[in-house]
Amino acid sequence: HETIIHRPKVLLDDATPAGNSIAASVFWRLGELTNDQHYKNIAVETTKACWDYLSAYPAAHCSLLKVLQDLL
């Protein structure tokens, strides 16, 4: 088993939602429940980092669109 030089971050939803969008959703909800702005900022920054892909192919990022809806 060779070592991985680069581990890609999957941003597209497939049969299961993308991990980054689930993480952003969890951080946003955690920030809402605990009233901790740090967790909310993580969700916002994750969404910003994915914005180019989200705006180019919105149908492929349904779970990230849900996070964006929560943020707005």
KETI-567712 format. One record per residue: residue number from 1; residue in one letter; chain; x, y, z of N, C-alpha, C, O, CB in turn. Coordinates in steps of 0.1 Angstrom, whole numbers, plus 5000, padded with zeros to 4 digits. Glycine has a CB too. Layout:
! KETI-567712
   pos   code   unit    nc1    nc2    nc3   cac1   cac2   cac3    cc1    cc2    cc3    oc1    oc2    oc3   cbc1   cbc2   cbc3
   NUM      A      A      X      Y      Z      X      Y      Z      X      Y      Z      X      Y      Z      X      Y      Z
...
! end
This chain:
! KETI-567712
   pos   code   unit    nc1    nc2    nc3   cac1   cac2   cac3    cc1    cc2    cc3    oc1    oc2    oc3   cbc1   cbc2   cbc3
     1      H      A   5008   4988   5000   5000   5000   5000   5009   5012   5000   5017   5015   5009   4990   5000   5012
     2      E      A   5008   5020   4989   5017   5032   4988   5011   5044   4997   4999   5044   5000   5018   5036   4973
     3      T      A   5020   5053   5000   5015   5065   5007   5009   5075   4998   5012   5076   4986   5027   5072   5014
     4      I      A   4999   5082   5003   4992   5091   4994   4999   5105   4995   5001   5110   5006   4977   5093   4999
     5      I      A   5002   5110   4983   5009   5123   4982   4999   5134   4985   5002   5144   4991   5016   5125   4969
     6      H      A   4987   5133   4979   4977   5143   4980   4964   5136   4983   4959   5127   4975   4976   5152   4967
     7      R      A   4957   5140   4994   4944   5135   4997   4933   5145   4992   4932   5156   4998   4942   5132   5012
     8      P      A   4926   5142   4981   4916   5151   4976   4905   5154   4986   4901   5144   4993   4911   5147   4962
     9      K      A   4899   5166   4985   4888   5169   4993   4876   5168   4984   4875   5176   4974   4889   5183   5000
    10      V      A   4867   5159   4986   4855   5158   4978   4845   5169   4981   4841   5169   4993   4849   5144   4979
    11      L      A   4841   5177   4972   4831   5187   4975   4818   5184   4969   4808   5190   4972   4836   5201   4969
    12      L      A   4817   5175   4959   4805   5172   4952   4797   5161   4960   4803   5152   4966   4808   5166   4938
    13      D      A   4784   5163   4960   4775   5153   4966   4774   5141   4957   4774   5143   4944   4761   5159   4969
    14      D      A   4774   5129   4962   4773   5117   4954   4761   5110   4960   4750   5116   4963   4786   5108   4955
    15      A      A   4761   5097   4962   4751   5090   4968   4749   5094   4983   4739   5093   4989   4753   5075   4968
    16      T      A   4760   5099   4989   4760   5105   5002   4765   5119   5001   4772   5123   4992   4770   5097   5012
    17      P      A   4761   5128   5010   4765   5142   5010   4780   5143   5012   4787   5134   5018   4758   5150   5021
    18      A      A   4786   5154   5007   4800   5156   5008   4804   5159   5023   4796   5165   5030   4805   5168   4999
    19      G      A   4815   5154   5027   4819   5155   5041   4821   5170   5045   4818   5173   5057   4832   5148   5043
    20      N      A   4826   5178   5036   4828   5192   5040   4815   5199   5043   4814   5207   5052   4836   5200   5029
    21      S      A   4805   5196   5035   4792   5203   5037   4785   5197   5050   4779   5205   5057   4783   5200   5025
    22      I      A   4787   5185   5053   4782   5179   5066   4789   5186   5078   4783   5189   5088   4783   5164   5066
    23      A      A   4802   5187   5076   4810   5193   5087   4806   5208   5089   4804   5212   5101   4825   5192   5084
    24      A      A   4804   5215   5078   4799   5229   5079   4786   5230   5086   4783   5239   5094   4799   5236   5065
    25      S      A   4777   5221   5082   4764   5220   5088   4764   5218   5103   4757   5224   5111   4755   5210   5082
    26      V      A   4773   5208   5107   4774   5205   5121   4780   5216   5129   4775   5219   5140   4783   5192   5123
    27      F      A   4790   5223   5124   4796   5234   5131   4786   5246   5132   4785   5252   5142   4808   5239   5123
    28      W      A   4778   5248   5122   4768   5259   5123   4758   5256   5133   4754   5264   5142   4761   5261   5109
    29      R      A   4753   5243   5134   4743   5240   5144   4749   5240   5158   4742   5244   5167   4738   5226   5141
    30      L      A   4761   5236   5159   4768   5236   5172   4769   5251   5177   4767   5254   5188   4782   5229   5171
    31      G      A   4773   5260   5167   4774   5274   5171   4761   5280   5175   4760   5288   5184   4779   5282   5159
    32      E      A   4750   5275   5168   4737   5280   5172   4732   5275   5186   4727   5283   5194   4726   5276   5161
    33      L      A   4735   5263   5188   4731   5257   5201   4739   5262   5213   4734   5264   5224   4733   5242   5201
    34      T      A   4752   5265   5211   4761   5269   5222   4763   5284   5222   4769   5290   5231   4774   5262   5221
    35      N      A   4758   5291   5211   4760   5305   5210   4774   5309   5209   4779   5319   5215   4753   5313   5221
    36      D      A   4782   5300   5203   4797   5302   5202   4800   5306   5187   4798   5299   5178   4804   5289   5205
    37      Q      A   4805   5319   5186   4807   5324   5172   4819   5317   5165   4819   5317   5153   4811   5339   5174
    38      H      A   4828   5311   5173   4839   5304   5167   4834   5292   5158   4839   5291   5146   4848   5298   5178
    39      Y      A   4824   5285   5162   4819   5274   5154   4812   5279   5142   4813   5273   5131   4810   5265   5162
    40      K      A   4805   5290   5143   4798   5296   5132   4808   5301   5122   4805   5300   5110   4789   5308   5137
    41      N      A   4819   5307   5126   4829   5312   5117   4835   5300   5109   4838   5302   5097   4840   5319   5125
    42      I      A   4837   5288   5115   4842   5277   5107   4832   5273   5096   4836   5270   5085   4844   5265   5117
    43      A      A   4819   5273   5099   4809   5270   5089   4809   5280   5077   4808   5277   5066   4795   5270   5095
    44      V      A   4811   5293   5081   4811   5304   5071   4824   5302   5062   4823   5304   5050   4811   5318   5078
    45      E      A   4835   5300   5069   4848   5299   5061   4848   5287   5052   4853   5287   5041   4859   5298   5071
    46      T      A   4842   5276   5056   4841   5264   5048   4832   5267   5036   4836   5263   5025   4835   5252   5056
    47      T      A   4821   5274   5038   4812   5277   5027   4819   5287   5017   4818   5285   5005   4799   5284   5032
    48      K      A   4827   5296   5022   4834   5306   5014   4845   5298   5006   4847   5302   4994   4841   5316   5022
    49      A      A   4851   5289   5012   4862   5281   5005   4856   5273   4993   4863   5271   4983   4869   5272   5014
    50      C      A   4844   5269   4994   4837   5261   4983   4829   5270   4974   4823   5264   4965   4828   5251   4990
    51      W      A   4829   5283   4975   4820   5291   4968   4822   5290   4953   4812   5290   4946   4822   5306   4972
    52      D      A   4834   5290   4948   4836   5289   4933   4829   5277   4927   4823   5277   4917   4851   5289   4930
    53      Y      A   4831   5265   4934   4825   5253   4929   4809   5254   4931   4802   5249   4922   4830   5241   4937
    54      L      A   4805   5259   4942   4791   5260   4945   4784   5269   4934   4773   5266   4930   4788   5266   4959
    55      S      A   4790   5280   4931   4783   5289   4922   4784   5284   4907   4775   5287   4899   4790   5303   4922
    56      A      A   4794   5276   4904   4795   5270   4891   4786   5259   4888   4780   5257   4878   4810   5266   4888
    57      Y      A   4785   5250   4898   4776   5238   4897   4767   5236   4909   4770   5227   4917   4785   5226   4896
    58      P      A   4757   5245   4911   4749   5244   4923   4741   5231   4924   4739   5226   4936   4739   5255   4923
    59      A      A   4738   5224   4913   4730   5212   4914   4738   5200   4920   4733   5190   4925   4724   5208   4901
    60      A      A   4751   5201   4919   4760   5191   4924   4764   5193   4939   4772   5185   4944   4773   5190   4916
    61      H      A   4759   5204   4945   4763   5207   4959   4750   5210   4967   4749   5220   4974   4772   5219   4959
    62      C      A   4741   5201   4967   4728   5203   4974   4730   5204   4989   4723   5213   4995   4719   5192   4971
    63      S      A   4738   5196   4995   4740   5197   5009   4747   5210   5013   4745   5215   5024   4748   5185   5014
    64      L      A   4756   5215   5004   4763   5228   5007   4753   5239   5005   4754   5249   5012   4775   5230   4998
    65      L      A   4744   5238   4996   4733   5248   4994   4724   5249   5007   4720   5259   5011   4724   5245   4982
    66      K      A   4722   5237   5013   4714   5237   5026   4722   5245   5037   4716   5252   5044   4711   5222   5030
    67      V      A   4735   5243   5037   4743   5250   5047   4742   5265   5044   4740   5273   5053   4758   5245   5047
    68      L      A   4743   5269   5031   4742   5283   5028   4728   5289   5032   4728   5300   5036   4744   5285   5012
    69      Q      A   4718   5281   5030   4705   5285   5034   4704   5288   5049   4698   5297   5054   4694   5275   5030
    70      D      A   4710   5279   5057   4711   5281   5071   4719   5293   5075   4715   5300   5084   4717   5268   5078
    71      L      A   4730   5296   5068   4738   5307   5071   4730   5320   5068   4732   5330   5076   4751   5307   5063
    72      L      A   4722   5320   5058   4715   5332   5054   4703   5334   5063   4695   5343   5061   4711   5332   5039
! end
